[in-house]
Amino acid sequence: MKWMATCKETTERASRAMDERLPIGDRVAMRLHLAICTNCRHFTQQLQDMRRLFRTETTANDEMSGLPPEARRRIATELQNKLAP
């Protein structure tokens, strides 16, 4: 392994780290790179922010059952009108 990870490698690791625990070597390489690279630090922070926001948004919408029946009818009617010859 090289002594310093590239930005591309670091962003790939940051993305993978969202879904799985990285091996120790990958975690160390990523942290070393993040210590010196502002852009990759911002990217990693944005990934974490998006995950947090998506989690909050989907939790807030868990109680919603979907579109109201009237909205479903309007959409179905519009689709039929657009697809009709």
Distance bins in CASP14 RR format, pairs under 12 A and 6 or more apart:
PFRMAT RR
TARGET T0000
AUTHOR 0000-0000-0000
RMODE 2
METHOD distances of the structure
MODEL  1
1 9 0 0 0 0 1 0 0 0 0 0 0
1 23 0 0 0 0 0 1 0 0 0 0 0
1 24 0 0 0 0 0 1 0 0 0 0 0
1 25 1 0 0 1 0 0 0 0 0 0 0
1 26 0 0 0 0 1 0 0 0 0 0 0
1 28 0 0 0 0 1 0 0 0 0 0 0
1 29 1 0 0 1 0 0 0 0 0 0 0
1 30 0 0 0 0 0 1 0 0 0 0 0
1 32 0 0 0 0 0 1 0 0 0 0 0
2 9 0 0 0 0 1 0 0 0 0 0 0
2 10 0 0 0 0 0 1 0 0 0 0 0
2 25 0 0 0 0 0 1 0 0 0 0 0
2 29 0 0 0 0 1 0 0 0 0 0 0
2 32 0 0 0 0 0 1 0 0 0 0 0
2 33 0 0 0 0 0 1 0 0 0 0 0
3 25 0 0 0 0 0 1 0 0 0 0 0
3 28 0 0 0 0 0 1 0 0 0 0 0
3 29 0 0 0 0 1 0 0 0 0 0 0
3 32 0 0 0 0 1 0 0 0 0 0 0
3 33 0 0 0 0 0 1 0 0 0 0 0
4 10 0 0 0 0 1 0 0 0 0 0 0
4 28 0 0 0 0 0 1 0 0 0 0 0
4 29 1 0 0 1 0 0 0 0 0 0 0
4 30 0 0 0 0 0 1 0 0 0 0 0
4 31 0 0 0 0 0 1 0 0 0 0 0
4 32 1 0 0 1 0 0 0 0 0 0 0
4 33 1 0 0 1 0 0 0 0 0 0 0
4 34 0 0 0 0 0 1 0 0 0 0 0
4 35 0 0 0 0 0 1 0 0 0 0 0
4 36 0 0 0 0 1 0 0 0 0 0 0
4 37 0 0 0 0 1 0 0 0 0 0 0
4 40 0 0 0 0 0 1 0 0 0 0 0
5 11 0 0 0 0 1 0 0 0 0 0 0
5 12 0 0 0 0 1 0 0 0 0 0 0
5 13 1 0 0 1 0 0 0 0 0 0 0
5 14 0 0 0 0 0 1 0 0 0 0 0
5 22 0 0 0 0 0 1 0 0 0 0 0
5 25 0 0 0 0 1 0 0 0 0 0 0
5 26 0 0 0 0 1 0 0 0 0 0 0
5 27 0 0 0 0 0 1 0 0 0 0 0
5 28 0 0 0 0 1 0 0 0 0 0 0
5 29 1 0 1 0 0 0 0 0 0 0 0
5 30 1 0 0 1 0 0 0 0 0 0 0
5 31 0 0 0 0 1 0 0 0 0 0 0
5 32 1 0 0 1 0 0 0 0 0 0 0
5 33 1 0 1 0 0 0 0 0 0 0 0
5 34 0 0 0 0 1 0 0 0 0 0 0
5 35 0 0 0 0 0 1 0 0 0 0 0
5 36 0 0 0 0 0 1 0 0 0 0 0
5 37 0 0 0 0 1 0 0 0 0 0 0
5 40 0 0 0 0 1 0 0 0 0 0 0
6 12 0 0 0 0 1 0 0 0 0 0 0
6 13 0 0 0 0 0 1 0 0 0 0 0
6 29 0 0 0 0 1 0 0 0 0 0 0
6 30 0 0 0 0 0 1 0 0 0 0 0
6 32 0 0 0 0 0 1 0 0 0 0 0
6 33 1 0 0 1 0 0 0 0 0 0 0
6 37 0 0 0 0 1 0 0 0 0 0 0
6 39 0 0 0 0 0 1 0 0 0 0 0
6 40 0 0 0 0 1 0 0 0 0 0 0
7 13 0 0 0 0 0 1 0 0 0 0 0
7 14 0 0 0 0 0 1 0 0 0 0 0
7 30 0 0 0 0 0 1 0 0 0 0 0
7 33 1 0 0 1 0 0 0 0 0 0 0
7 34 0 0 0 0 0 1 0 0 0 0 0
7 36 0 0 0 0 0 1 0 0 0 0 0
7 37 1 0 0 1 0 0 0 0 0 0 0
7 38 0 0 0 0 0 1 0 0 0 0 0
7 39 1 0 0 1 0 0 0 0 0 0 0
7 40 1 0 1 0 0 0 0 0 0 0 0
7 41 0 0 0 0 0 1 0 0 0 0 0
7 42 0 0 0 0 0 1 0 0 0 0 0
7 43 0 0 0 0 1 0 0 0 0 0 0
7 44 0 0 0 0 0 1 0 0 0 0 0
8 14 0 0 0 0 0 1 0 0 0 0 0
8 15 0 0 0 0 0 1 0 0 0 0 0
8 33 0 0 0 0 0 1 0 0 0 0 0
8 37 0 0 0 0 0 1 0 0 0 0 0
8 39 0 0 0 0 0 1 0 0 0 0 0
8 40 0 0 0 0 1 0 0 0 0 0 0
8 43 0 0 0 0 0 1 0 0 0 0 0
9 15 0 0 0 0 0 1 0 0 0 0 0
9 16 0 0 0 0 0 1 0 0 0 0 0
9 22 0 0 0 0 0 1 0 0 0 0 0
9 25 0 0 0 0 0 1 0 0 0 0 0
9 26 0 0 0 0 1 0 0 0 0 0 0
9 29 1 0 0 1 0 0 0 0 0 0 0
9 30 0 0 0 0 1 0 0 0 0 0 0
9 32 0 0 0 0 0 1 0 0 0 0 0
9 33 1 0 0 1 0 0 0 0 0 0 0
9 34 0 0 0 0 0 1 0 0 0 0 0
9 37 0 0 0 0 0 1 0 0 0 0 0
9 40 0 0 0 0 1 0 0 0 0 0 0
10 16 0 0 0 0 0 1 0 0 0 0 0
10 17 0 0 0 0 0 1 0 0 0 0 0
10 22 0 0 0 0 0 1 0 0 0 0 0
10 26 0 0 0 0 1 0 0 0 0 0 0
10 27 0 0 0 0 0 1 0 0 0 0 0
10 28 0 0 0 0 0 1 0 0 0 0 0
10 29 1 0 0 1 0 0 0 0 0 0 0
10 30 1 0 1 0 0 0 0 0 0 0 0
10 31 0 0 0 0 1 0 0 0 0 0 0
10 32 0 0 0 0 1 0 0 0 0 0 0
10 33 1 0 1 0 0 0 0 0 0 0 0
10 34 1 0 0 1 0 0 0 0 0 0 0
10 35 0 0 0 0 0 1 0 0 0 0 0
10 36 0 0 0 0 0 1 0 0 0 0 0
10 37 1 0 0 1 0 0 0 0 0 0 0
10 38 0 0 0 0 0 1 0 0 0 0 0
10 39 0 0 0 0 1 0 0 0 0 0 0
10 40 1 0 1 0 0 0 0 0 0 0 0
10 41 0 0 0 0 1 0 0 0 0 0 0
10 42 0 0 0 0 0 1 0 0 0 0 0
10 43 0 0 0 0 1 0 0 0 0 0 0
10 44 1 0 0 1 0 0 0 0 0 0 0
10 47 0 0 0 0 0 1 0 0 0 0 0
11 17 0 0 0 0 0 1 0 0 0 0 0
11 18 0 0 0 0 0 1 0 0 0 0 0
11 30 0 0 0 0 1 0 0 0 0 0 0
11 33 0 0 0 0 1 0 0 0 0 0 0
11 34 0 0 0 0 0 1 0 0 0 0 0
11 37 0 0 0 0 1 0 0 0 0 0 0
11 39 0 0 0 0 1 0 0 0 0 0 0
11 40 1 0 0 1 0 0 0 0 0 0 0
11 41 0 0 0 0 0 1 0 0 0 0 0
11 42 0 0 0 0 0 1 0 0 0 0 0
11 43 1 0 1 0 0 0 0 0 0 0 0
11 44 1 0 0 1 0 0 0 0 0 0 0
11 46 0 0 0 0 0 1 0 0 0 0 0
11 47 0 0 0 0 1 0 0 0 0 0 0
12 18 0 0 0 0 0 1 0 0 0 0 0
12 19 0 0 0 0 0 1 0 0 0 0 0
12 22 0 0 0 0 0 1 0 0 0 0 0
12 26 0 0 0 0 1 0 0 0 0 0 0
12 29 0 0 0 0 0 1 0 0 0 0 0
12 30 0 0 0 0 1 0 0 0 0 0 0
12 33 0 0 0 0 0 1 0 0 0 0 0
12 40 0 0 0 0 0 1 0 0 0 0 0
12 43 0 0 0 0 0 1 0 0 0 0 0
12 44 0 0 0 0 0 1 0 0 0 0 0
12 47 0 0 0 0 0 1 0 0 0 0 0
13 19 0 0 0 0 0 1 0 0 0 0 0
13 20 0 0 0 0 0 1 0 0 0 0 0
13 21 0 0 0 0 0 1 0 0 0 0 0
13 22 1 0 0 1 0 0 0 0 0 0 0
13 23 0 0 0 0 1 0 0 0 0 0 0
13 25 0 0 0 0 1 0 0 0 0 0 0
13 26 1 0 1 0 0 0 0 0 0 0 0
13 27 1 0 0 1 0 0 0 0 0 0 0
13 28 0 0 0 0 0 1 0 0 0 0 0
13 29 1 0 0 1 0 0 0 0 0 0 0
13 30 1 0 1 0 0 0 0 0 0 0 0
13 31 0 0 0 0 1 0 0 0 0 0 0
13 32 0 0 0 0 0 1 0 0 0 0 0
13 33 0 0 0 0 1 0 0 0 0 0 0
13 34 0 0 0 0 1 0 0 0 0 0 0
13 40 0 0 0 0 1 0 0 0 0 0 0
13 43 0 0 0 0 0 1 0 0 0 0 0
13 44 0 0 0 0 1 0 0 0 0 0 0
13 47 0 0 0 0 0 1 0 0 0 0 0
14 20 0 0 0 0 0 1 0 0 0 0 0
14 22 0 0 0 0 1 0 0 0 0 0 0
14 26 0 0 0 0 0 1 0 0 0 0 0
14 27 0 0 0 0 0 1 0 0 0 0 0
14 29 0 0 0 0 0 1 0 0 0 0 0
14 30 1 0 0 1 0 0 0 0 0 0 0
14 31 0 0 0 0 0 1 0 0 0 0 0
14 33 0 0 0 0 1 0 0 0 0 0 0
14 34 0 0 0 0 1 0 0 0 0 0 0
14 37 0 0 0 0 0 1 0 0 0 0 0
14 39 0 0 0 0 0 1 0 0 0 0 0
14 40 1 0 0 1 0 0 0 0 0 0 0
14 41 0 0 0 0 1 0 0 0 0 0 0
14 42 0 0 0 0 0 1 0 0 0 0 0
14 43 1 0 0 1 0 0 0 0 0 0 0
14 44 1 0 1 0 0 0 0 0 0 0 0
14 45 0 0 0 0 1 0 0 0 0 0 0
14 46 0 0 0 0 1 0 0 0 0 0 0
14 47 1 0 1 0 0 0 0 0 0 0 0
14 48 0 0 0 0 1 0 0 0 0 0 0
14 50 0 0 0 0 0 1 0 0 0 0 0
14 51 0 0 0 0 0 1 0 0 0 0 0
15 22 0 0 0 0 0 1 0 0 0 0 0
15 26 0 0 0 0 0 1 0 0 0 0 0
15 30 0 0 0 0 0 1 0 0 0 0 0
15 40 0 0 0 0 0 1 0 0 0 0 0
15 43 0 0 0 0 1 0 0 0 0 0 0
15 44 0 0 0 0 1 0 0 0 0 0 0
15 46 0 0 0 0 0 1 0 0 0 0 0
15 47 1 0 0 1 0 0 0 0 0 0 0
15 48 0 0 0 0 0 1 0 0 0 0 0
15 50 0 0 0 0 0 1 0 0 0 0 0
15 51 0 0 0 0 0 1 0 0 0 0 0
16 22 1 0 0 1 0 0 0 0 0 0 0
16 23 0 0 0 0 0 1 0 0 0 0 0
16 26 1 0 0 1 0 0 0 0 0 0 0
16 27 0 0 0 0 0 1 0 0 0 0 0
16 30 0 0 0 0 1 0 0 0 0 0 0
16 44 0 0 0 0 0 1 0 0 0 0 0
16 47 0 0 0 0 0 1 0 0 0 0 0
17 23 0 0 0 0 0 1 0 0 0 0 0
17 26 0 0 0 0 1 0 0 0 0 0 0
17 27 1 0 0 1 0 0 0 0 0 0 0
17 29 0 0 0 0 0 1 0 0 0 0 0
17 30 1 0 0 1 0 0 0 0 0 0 0
17 31 0 0 0 0 0 1 0 0 0 0 0
17 34 0 0 0 0 0 1 0 0 0 0 0
17 43 0 0 0 0 0 1 0 0 0 0 0
17 44 0 0 0 0 1 0 0 0 0 0 0
17 47 0 0 0 0 1 0 0 0 0 0 0
17 48 0 0 0 0 1 0 0 0 0 0 0
17 51 0 0 0 0 0 1 0 0 0 0 0
18 43 0 0 0 0 0 1 0 0 0 0 0
18 44 0 0 0 0 1 0 0 0 0 0 0
18 46 0 0 0 0 0 1 0 0 0 0 0
18 47 1 0 0 1 0 0 0 0 0 0 0
18 48 1 0 0 1 0 0 0 0 0 0 0
18 49 0 0 0 0 0 1 0 0 0 0 0
18 50 0 0 0 0 1 0 0 0 0 0 0
18 51 1 0 0 1 0 0 0 0 0 0 0
18 52 0 0 0 0 0 1 0 0 0 0 0
18 54 0 0 0 0 0 1 0 0 0 0 0
18 55 0 0 0 0 0 1 0 0 0 0 0
19 47 0 0 0 0 0 1 0 0 0 0 0
19 51 0 0 0 0 0 1 0 0 0 0 0
20 26 0 0 0 0 0 1 0 0 0 0 0
20 27 0 0 0 0 0 1 0 0 0 0 0
21 27 0 0 0 0 1 0 0 0 0 0 0
22 28 0 0 0 0 1 0 0 0 0 0 0
22 29 0 0 0 0 1 0 0 0 0 0 0
22 30 1 0 0 1 0 0 0 0 0 0 0
22 31 0 0 0 0 0 1 0 0 0 0 0
23 29 0 0 0 0 1 0 0 0 0 0 0
23 30 0 0 0 0 0 1 0 0 0 0 0
24 30 0 0 0 0 0 1 0 0 0 0 0
24 31 0 0 0 0 0 1 0 0 0 0 0
25 31 0 0 0 0 1 0 0 0 0 0 0
25 32 0 0 0 0 1 0 0 0 0 0 0
25 33 0 0 0 0 0 1 0 0 0 0 0
26 32 0 0 0 0 0 1 0 0 0 0 0
26 33 0 0 0 0 0 1 0 0 0 0 0
27 33 0 0 0 0 0 1 0 0 0 0 0
27 34 0 0 0 0 0 1 0 0 0 0 0
28 34 0 0 0 0 0 1 0 0 0 0 0
28 35 0 0 0 0 0 1 0 0 0 0 0
29 35 0 0 0 0 0 1 0 0 0 0 0
29 36 0 0 0 0 0 1 0 0 0 0 0
29 37 0 0 0 0 0 1 0 0 0 0 0
29 40 0 0 0 0 0 1 0 0 0 0 0
30 36 0 0 0 0 0 1 0 0 0 0 0
30 37 0 0 0 0 0 1 0 0 0 0 0
30 40 0 0 0 0 1 0 0 0 0 0 0
30 41 0 0 0 0 0 1 0 0 0 0 0
30 43 0 0 0 0 0 1 0 0 0 0 0
30 44 0 0 0 0 1 0 0 0 0 0 0
30 47 0 0 0 0 0 1 0 0 0 0 0
31 37 0 0 0 0 0 1 0 0 0 0 0
31 40 0 0 0 0 0 1 0 0 0 0 0
31 41 0 0 0 0 0 1 0 0 0 0 0
31 44 0 0 0 0 0 1 0 0 0 0 0
32 40 0 0 0 0 0 1 0 0 0 0 0
32 41 0 0 0 0 0 1 0 0 0 0 0
33 39 0 0 0 0 0 1 0 0 0 0 0
33 40 1 0 1 0 0 0 0 0 0 0 0
33 41 0 0 0 0 1 0 0 0 0 0 0
33 43 0 0 0 0 0 1 0 0 0 0 0
33 44 0 0 0 0 1 0 0 0 0 0 0
34 40 1 0 1 0 0 0 0 0 0 0 0
34 41 1 0 1 0 0 0 0 0 0 0 0
34 42 0 0 0 0 1 0 0 0 0 0 0
34 43 0 0 0 0 1 0 0 0 0 0 0
34 44 1 0 0 1 0 0 0 0 0 0 0
34 45 0 0 0 0 1 0 0 0 0 0 0
34 47 0 0 0 0 0 1 0 0 0 0 0
34 48 0 0 0 0 0 1 0 0 0 0 0
35 41 0 0 0 0 1 0 0 0 0 0 0
35 44 0 0 0 0 0 1 0 0 0 0 0
37 43 0 0 0 0 1 0 0 0 0 0 0
37 44 0 0 0 0 1 0 0 0 0 0 0
38 44 0 0 0 0 0 1 0 0 0 0 0
38 45 0 0 0 0 0 1 0 0 0 0 0
39 45 0 0 0 0 0 1 0 0 0 0 0
39 46 0 0 0 0 0 1 0 0 0 0 0
40 46 0 0 0 0 0 1 0 0 0 0 0
40 47 0 0 0 0 0 1 0 0 0 0 0
41 47 0 0 0 0 0 1 0 0 0 0 0
41 48 0 0 0 0 0 1 0 0 0 0 0
42 48 0 0 0 0 0 1 0 0 0 0 0
42 49 0 0 0 0 0 1 0 0 0 0 0
43 49 0 0 0 0 0 1 0 0 0 0 0
43 50 0 0 0 0 0 1 0 0 0 0 0
44 50 0 0 0 0 0 1 0 0 0 0 0
44 51 0 0 0 0 0 1 0 0 0 0 0
45 51 0 0 0 0 0 1 0 0 0 0 0
45 52 0 0 0 0 0 1 0 0 0 0 0
46 52 0 0 0 0 0 1 0 0 0 0 0
46 53 0 0 0 0 0 1 0 0 0 0 0
47 53 0 0 0 0 0 1 0 0 0 0 0
47 54 0 0 0 0 0 1 0 0 0 0 0
48 54 0 0 0 0 0 1 0 0 0 0 0
48 55 0 0 0 0 0 1 0 0 0 0 0
49 55 0 0 0 0 0 1 0 0 0 0 0
49 56 0 0 0 0 0 1 0 0 0 0 0
50 56 0 0 0 0 0 1 0 0 0 0 0
50 57 0 0 0 0 0 1 0 0 0 0 0
51 57 0 0 0 0 0 1 0 0 0 0 0
51 58 0 0 0 0 0 1 0 0 0 0 0
52 58 0 0 0 0 0 1 0 0 0 0 0
52 59 0 0 0 0 0 1 0 0 0 0 0
53 59 0 0 0 0 0 1 0 0 0 0 0
53 60 0 0 0 0 0 1 0 0 0 0 0
54 60 0 0 0 0 0 1 0 0 0 0 0
54 61 0 0 0 0 0 1 0 0 0 0 0
55 61 0 0 0 0 0 1 0 0 0 0 0
55 62 0 0 0 0 0 1 0 0 0 0 0
56 62 0 0 0 0 0 1 0 0 0 0 0
57 64 0 0 0 0 0 1 0 0 0 0 0
58 64 0 0 0 0 0 1 0 0 0 0 0
65 71 0 0 0 0 0 1 0 0 0 0 0
65 72 0 0 0 0 0 1 0 0 0 0 0
66 72 0 0 0 0 1 0 0 0 0 0 0
66 75 0 0 0 0 0 1 0 0 0 0 0
67 73 0 0 0 0 1 0 0 0 0 0 0
67 74 0 0 0 0 1 0 0 0 0 0 0
67 75 1 0 0 1 0 0 0 0 0 0 0
67 76 0 0 0 0 0 1 0 0 0 0 0
68 74 0 0 0 0 1 0 0 0 0 0 0
68 75 0 0 0 0 0 1 0 0 0 0 0
69 75 0 0 0 0 0 1 0 0 0 0 0
69 76 0 0 0 0 0 1 0 0 0 0 0
70 76 0 0 0 0 0 1 0 0 0 0 0
70 77 0 0 0 0 0 1 0 0 0 0 0
71 77 0 0 0 0 0 1 0 0 0 0 0
71 78 0 0 0 0 0 1 0 0 0 0 0
72 78 0 0 0 0 0 1 0 0 0 0 0
72 79 0 0 0 0 0 1 0 0 0 0 0
73 79 0 0 0 0 0 1 0 0 0 0 0
73 80 0 0 0 0 0 1 0 0 0 0 0
74 80 0 0 0 0 0 1 0 0 0 0 0
74 81 0 0 0 0 0 1 0 0 0 0 0
75 81 0 0 0 0 0 1 0 0 0 0 0
75 82 0 0 0 0 0 1 0 0 0 0 0
76 82 0 0 0 0 0 1 0 0 0 0 0
76 83 0 0 0 0 0 1 0 0 0 0 0
77 83 0 0 0 0 0 1 0 0 0 0 0
77 84 0 0 0 0 0 1 0 0 0 0 0
78 84 0 0 0 0 0 1 0 0 0 0 0
END
